[in-house]
Amino acid sequence: QLLTEDYYAAAKLVKGFLGTNNLDSNSRLCMSSAVAGYVGALGSDGPPACYADIDATDCLLLAGTNTAACHPIVWARITARHREGAGLIVVDPRRTPTAAAADIHLPIRPGTDLPLLSAMLVVLADDGLLDRLFIERHTEGFAQALAVAREWPVERAGEVCGVPAADIVAAARRFGQAPRAMALWSMGINQSTVGTLKNRALINLCLATGNIGRLGSGPLSLTGQPNAMGGRESGGLSTLLPGYRSVADPEHRAQMRRLWSIPSGAAGISPVPGIPATELVEALEARAVKVVWIAGTNPVVSQPEARRFAAALRRAELLVCQDAYHPTETSALAHVVLPAAAWPEKDGTMTNSERRVTLVRSALKPPGEALPDWEIFARLGRALGHRGQFGWRSAAQVYDEYVITTEGRLCDVRGLSHERLRDGPVQWPAPARGDAVERGGTERLYASLRFPTPTGRAGFASITHRDPADRPSPDFPLVLMTGRLANHWHTMTRTAKSPDLAAGETEPFLELHPADA
């Protein structure tokens, strides 16, 4: 759980001066499907809507999110707007507290989100609920997307999803008839082998009804972990460079080479995308990776196929764990443990689900030998001979360098600094110290209805359903889903140490229907 300055220092060290893109952030397990969905549909990462839109919307479609437990502050705004008359549709196989509050709850079978969302698009088209003018002027690919969606008439979708066809029709009409509608989602959509398609299907509904770039409307992914967006903005994912640049783009690499003052004789930034964290197991097993450095996370618990992941880590010639907590299931396997400062022991910034950048300020000095994560990375950079490039003396200096890399990019924060953020958080883009920055930045993206795609248009996706990768069999007849609790977070490395938080659930548990039990 790193701050943006920590991610930036790691990206500069690994991608700029070690010459490998094998760096991945917490977004890989959290938001990478949403990233791909936004980029594919709108041309760039970055949620278009904001929390203020919840206060003005007429309909909220929540999919794959138990918002009441996992985003309680957002949920307070949703319930307040619901009491004022906005419709609330919840798609979730379980009757969560969120689903229990809905006007329409669609308890679909796990893995059937795509047939449901395709059928809803068909209902919008057949009932005359499309924004034809917006589709014609500002999008492309709609005809093909609708043709593919017609493979899922509501009767067929209802049978596959396990919900009445009439409920699918009611949900689609409620969404399409609303003057302003929003789609919100989290891990139940993202953490899937078809997570990107699920994101595109939800964005399809917003585009089909013209619900983007205006008050009370739009797709809004609910980030699953703190500062997942800050990690992407600063180049944390294995495919990215700071400012939402791509490692595969030669101009982007050249820009960062200049900004990072990489010597002309050095290897510089590799054009080859790095190994994503989800493929690290295979890389370790094949000996393609021999050294692993893990900072602020506990992947022995949080990675898919956790037992296999732990066995693969044991094959590493060097495993370094950098954390504020020890021992964890991961650090117990480490050859070297580096003590890192915890969040109230360091300064830096975080970006939340609505692109709002907040300054985190230290309240305590780090104990013992613990250091802020950015400083650990900087010390290694200096030890490797790059003293000038890693000579920062404070987190504020790291941030000042980072903001320069965002100039002219969608996530431009040239108007921000630690000093400015002491006055309060700001939503990006915040390109200069003008009126917009002083007012708190830019509330929503794409108000001009021009998108950062080659054509300037948003793109519909043709959605083809695939069954879940792990399907039931006679030997394994049950379908299991992961879930989240209000009291616990991040594999319990932090929250399990709080007696009050641990009192409710002292360990992970499994819920079964009595008949299955």
GIMO-V542538 format. One record per residue. RES is the residue in one small letter. SS is DSSP state (A for helix, B for strand, O for the rest). OMEGA is omega in radians with two decimals (NA if undefined). Layout:
# GIMO-V542538
<<RES:SS:OMEGA> <RES:SS:OMEGA>>
This chain:
# GIMO-V542538
<<q:O:-3.03> <l:O:2.98> <l:O:-3.07> <t:A:3.12> <e:A:3.11> <d:A:3.12> <y:A:-3.11> <y:A:3.13> <a:A:3.12> <a:A:-3.13> <a:A:3.14> <k:A:-3.12> <l:A:-2.99> <v:A:-3.02> <k:A:-3.10> <g:A:-2.97> <f:A:2.95> <l:O:3.03> <g:O:3.08> <t:O:3.07> <n:O:3.12> <n:O:3.09> <l:O:-3.13> <d:O:-3.08> <s:O:-3.12> <n:O:3.08> <s:A:-3.10> <r:A:-3.14> <l:A:-2.97> <c:A:-2.91> <m:O:-3.03> <s:A:3.07> <s:A:3.09> <a:A:3.09> <v:A:-3.12> <a:A:3.11> <g:A:3.12> <y:A:-3.11> <v:A:-3.12> <g:A:-3.06> <a:A:-2.96> <l:A:3.08> <g:O:-3.14> <s:O:2.93> <d:O:3.09> <g:O:3.12> <p:O:-3.09> <p:O:-3.03> <a:O:-3.11> <c:O:-3.11> <y:A:3.13> <a:A:3.12> <d:A:3.10> <i:A:-3.10> <d:O:-3.05> <a:O:-3.04> <t:O:3.11> <d:O:3.14> <c:B:3.12> <l:B:3.04> <l:B:-3.14> <l:B:-3.11> <a:B:3.05> <g:O:3.13> <t:O:2.97> <n:O:-2.96> <t:A:-3.10> <a:A:-3.12> <a:A:-2.93> <c:A:3.10> <h:O:-2.97> <p:A:3.13> <i:A:3.06> <v:A:-3.12> <w:A:3.10> <a:A:3.11> <r:A:3.12> <i:A:-3.11> <t:A:3.09> <a:A:3.12> <r:A:3.10> <h:A:3.12> <r:A:3.11> <e:O:3.04> <g:O:3.11> <a:O:3.09> <g:B:-3.14> <l:B:3.12> <i:B:-3.12> <v:B:3.08> <v:B:-3.13> <d:O:3.10> <p:O:-3.11> <r:O:3.02> <r:O:3.12> <t:O:3.01> <p:A:3.09> <t:A:-3.12> <a:A:-3.10> <a:A:-3.12> <a:O:-2.97> <a:O:2.94> <d:O:3.10> <i:B:3.05> <h:B:3.11> <l:B:-3.10> <p:O:-3.04> <i:O:3.00> <r:O:3.11> <p:O:3.09> <g:O:-3.12> <t:O:3.13> <d:A:-3.04> <l:A:3.04> <p:A:3.13> <l:A:-3.06> <l:A:3.06> <s:A:3.12> <a:A:3.10> <m:A:3.10> <l:A:3.12> <v:A:3.12> <v:A:3.11> <l:A:-3.12> <a:A:-3.05> <d:A:-3.11> <d:O:3.09> <g:O:-3.07> <l:O:3.10> <l:O:2.98> <d:O:-3.02> <r:A:-3.10> <l:A:3.11> <f:A:-3.13> <i:A:-3.08> <e:A:-3.01> <r:A:-2.90> <h:A:-3.11> <t:B:3.02> <e:B:3.09> <g:O:-3.05> <f:A:-3.07> <a:A:3.13> <q:A:3.14> <a:A:3.13> <l:A:3.13> <a:A:3.12> <v:A:3.13> <a:A:-3.12> <r:O:2.99> <e:O:-3.12> <w:O:2.97> <p:O:-2.98> <v:A:-3.13> <e:A:3.12> <r:A:3.14> <a:A:3.13> <g:A:3.13> <e:A:-3.12> <v:A:-3.10> <c:A:-3.11> <g:O:3.08> <v:O:3.13> <p:O:3.10> <a:A:-3.13> <a:A:3.13> <d:A:3.08> <i:A:3.11> <v:A:-3.12> <a:A:3.14> <a:A:-3.13> <a:A:3.14> <r:A:3.13> <r:A:3.12> <f:A:-3.05> <g:A:-3.13> <q:A:-3.13> <a:O:3.07> <p:O:3.12> <r:O:-3.09> <a:B:3.12> <m:B:2.99> <a:B:3.14> <l:B:-3.10> <w:B:3.10> <s:O:-2.91> <m:A:3.12> <g:A:3.04> <i:A:-2.99> <n:A:-3.01> <q:O:-3.05> <s:O:3.07> <t:O:3.06> <v:O:-3.09> <g:A:-3.14> <t:A:3.11> <l:A:3.10> <k:A:3.08> <n:A:-3.13> <r:A:-3.14> <a:A:3.08> <l:A:3.11> <i:A:3.05> <n:A:-3.11> <l:A:3.12> <c:A:3.13> <l:A:-3.09> <a:A:-3.12> <t:O:3.12> <g:O:-3.09> <n:O:3.08> <i:O:3.04> <g:O:3.13> <r:O:-3.06> <l:O:3.02> <g:O:-3.05> <s:O:2.95> <g:B:3.01> <p:B:-3.11> <l:B:3.07> <s:B:3.12> <l:O:-3.04> <t:O:-3.07> <g:O:-3.09> <q:O:3.13> <p:O:3.03> <n:O:3.02> <a:A:-3.13> <m:A:3.09> <g:A:3.08> <g:A:3.13> <r:A:-3.14> <e:A:-3.06> <s:O:3.04> <g:O:-3.06> <g:O:-3.12> <l:O:-3.01> <s:O:3.14> <t:O:-2.94> <l:B:2.90> <l:B:-3.11> <p:O:3.13> <g:O:-3.11> <y:O:3.03> <r:B:-3.12> <s:B:3.09> <v:O:-3.10> <a:O:-3.08> <d:O:-3.09> <p:A:3.11> <e:A:3.11> <h:A:3.10> <r:A:3.14> <a:A:3.11> <q:A:-3.10> <m:A:3.09> <r:A:3.11> <r:A:-3.08> <l:A:-3.11> <w:O:3.14> <s:O:3.10> <i:O:-3.10> <p:O:-3.07> <s:O:-3.12> <g:O:-3.10> <a:O:-3.13> <a:O:3.09> <g:O:-2.99> <i:O:-3.14> <s:O:3.06> <p:O:-3.07> <v:O:3.09> <p:O:-3.12> <g:O:3.10> <i:O:3.09> <p:O:-3.10> <a:A:-3.13> <t:A:3.10> <e:A:-3.11> <l:A:3.13> <v:A:-3.11> <e:A:-3.13> <a:A:3.09> <l:A:-3.12> <e:A:3.13> <a:O:-3.12> <r:O:3.05> <a:O:3.04> <v:O:-3.10> <k:O:3.14> <v:B:3.13> <v:B:3.10> <w:B:-3.06> <i:B:-3.08> <a:B:2.96> <g:O:3.12> <t:O:-3.01> <n:O:-2.97> <p:A:3.09> <v:A:3.07> <v:A:-2.93> <s:A:-3.14> <q:O:2.96> <p:O:-3.13> <e:O:-2.96> <a:A:-3.11> <r:A:3.10> <r:A:3.14> <f:A:3.12> <a:A:3.11> <a:A:3.13> <a:A:3.12> <l:A:3.14> <r:O:3.11> <r:O:-3.09> <a:O:3.07> <e:O:3.10> <l:B:3.06> <l:B:3.12> <v:B:3.06> <c:B:-3.11> <q:B:-2.98> <d:B:3.02> <a:O:-3.05> <y:O:3.10> <h:O:-0.01> <p:O:2.88> <t:O:3.11> <e:O:3.14> <t:O:-3.08> <s:A:3.08> <a:A:-3.13> <l:A:-2.95> <a:O:2.96> <h:O:-3.12> <v:B:3.06> <v:B:3.13> <l:B:-3.11> <p:B:-3.11> <a:B:3.09> <a:O:3.04> <a:O:-2.98> <w:A:3.11> <p:A:-3.09> <e:A:-3.13> <k:O:3.10> <d:O:3.07> <g:B:-3.06> <t:B:3.03> <m:B:3.07> <t:B:-3.07> <n:O:-3.02> <s:O:-3.11> <e:O:3.08> <r:O:-3.10> <r:B:-3.11> <v:B:-3.10> <t:B:3.08> <l:B:3.02> <v:B:-3.10> <r:O:-3.09> <s:O:3.06> <a:O:-3.08> <l:O:3.00> <k:O:3.11> <p:O:-3.13> <p:O:3.01> <g:O:-3.11> <e:O:-3.09> <a:O:3.14> <l:B:2.96> <p:O:-3.08> <d:A:-3.12> <w:A:-3.11> <e:A:3.07> <i:A:3.12> <f:A:-3.13> <a:A:3.13> <r:A:3.09> <l:A:3.11> <g:A:3.12> <r:A:3.14> <a:A:3.12> <l:O:3.05> <g:O:-3.07> <h:O:-3.02> <r:O:-3.09> <g:O:-3.08> <q:O:-3.12> <f:O:-3.07> <g:O:-3.12> <w:O:3.11> <r:O:3.13> <s:O:3.07> <a:A:3.11> <a:A:3.10> <q:A:3.07> <v:A:-3.11> <y:A:3.12> <d:A:3.08> <e:A:-3.13> <y:A:-3.04> <v:A:3.10> <i:A:-3.11> <t:O:-3.10> <t:O:-3.07> <e:O:3.11> <g:O:3.13> <r:O:3.14> <l:O:-3.11> <c:O:-3.10> <d:O:3.09> <v:O:-3.12> <r:O:3.13> <g:O:-3.04> <l:O:3.04> <s:O:3.06> <h:A:3.13> <e:A:3.13> <r:A:-3.06> <l:A:3.01> <r:O:3.11> <d:O:-3.13> <g:O:-3.09> <p:O:-3.08> <v:B:3.07> <q:B:3.03> <w:O:0.06> <p:O:3.10> <a:O:-2.89> <p:O:-3.09> <a:O:-3.14> <r:O:3.12> <g:O:-3.09> <d:A:-3.09> <a:A:3.13> <v:A:-3.12> <e:A:3.12> <r:A:3.13> <g:O:3.04> <g:B:-3.03> <t:O:-3.06> <e:O:-3.05> <r:O:-3.14> <l:O:2.95> <y:O:3.07> <a:O:3.11> <s:O:-3.08> <l:O:2.97> <r:O:-2.97> <f:O:-3.10> <p:O:3.06> <t:O:3.13> <p:O:-3.11> <t:O:-3.06> <g:O:-3.13> <r:O:3.00> <a:B:-3.05> <g:B:2.96> <f:O:3.08> <a:O:3.00> <s:O:-2.96> <i:O:3.08> <t:O:-3.08> <h:O:2.96> <r:O:3.09> <d:O:3.08> <p:O:-3.11> <a:O:3.11> <d:O:-3.11> <r:O:3.11> <p:O:3.09> <s:O:3.11> <p:O:3.13> <d:O:-3.12> <f:O:-2.96> <p:O:-3.05> <l:O:3.03> <v:O:3.13> <l:O:3.09> <m:O:3.01> <t:O:3.11> <g:O:-3.13> <r:O:-3.12> <l:O:3.13> <a:O:-3.00> <n:O:-2.99> <h:O:-3.02> <w:O:2.96> <h:A:3.06> <t:A:3.02> <m:A:3.12> <t:O:-3.14> <r:O:-2.97> <t:A:3.13> <a:A:-3.14> <k:A:3.11> <s:O:-3.13> <p:A:-3.12> <d:A:-3.14> <l:A:-3.08> <a:A:-3.06> <a:O:-3.11> <g:O:3.12> <e:O:-3.06> <t:O:-3.13> <e:O:3.10> <p:O:-3.10> <f:O:-3.13> <l:O:3.05> <e:O:3.11> <l:O:2.95> <h:O:-3.12> <p:O:-3.14> <a:O:3.10> <d:O:3.13> <a:O:NA>>
